Amino acid sequence: MVIDEVQSGIGRTGKMFAFQHFNIVPDIICLAKGIASGLPLGVMMAPRDLMKWRSGAHASTFALIP
């Protein structure tokens, strides 16, 4: 399960993440906006076993990596 916390995360709902109000344990959490004080920064958080990337494979939104 992937949770998008871009709009609702970082304390905006009274908890650190909005999903914490429910009985949910996500596999991946996507964050942005509130984490960098206005800088264009996004984060994808996941357990180590899901984060097996080749070098450079996750560095660009629009990259086509063969």
N, C-alpha and C positions, 0 to 999 in steps of 0.2 A: 504494500500500500504506500502510495506517495502522497504526502500531505503538503499542500501549498500554503505556507505561512507568510507570503510576501505582504499581504494586506493586513493580516490579523496577528502576526507574531510580535515578539519582543515586548510583551507586556501590555499590548493594546486591549486585551479582554480581561485583565485582572490577574492572569497567570502568564508565565513566560511565553507559552504557546497556547493557542486557542484549543487545540486538540486535547489538552490536559483537562478540560472541563468534562470530557467524555471518557469512556473506558476504551481508549484507542492506543495502540502501540504501532506507530508507523515504521515502515522499512526505510523510507527516505523522507527527509524534510527539506523543502526548498525555502530559502530565506533571501530577503533583499530589503532595500529601503532603510528600515530602522537600524540596520547593523553598522552603517558607515556614515551617519550624520550628513546625508545628502550626496555622498560620493556614489557613483554608479558601481555598486558592488553586489554580487550575488553569491550565495553559498548553497551547496548541496551537501547535506549531512547524511551519512549512512554508515552502517556497521562495516568494519574492516573487510569482511568476506564479500561484500558487494562492491567494494572499491578497488577492484583489480583492473587497472587501466594501463594500456601501453603508454610510454612516454609521449606526451603531446596530444594524446587522443581526446582530452577533455579541456583543451585550452581555448576553444573558439565556439561561439554560438552557431556559426554558419560553415564551419570547416567540413569538408568531405574527406574523411580519413579512410583510406582503403584498408 
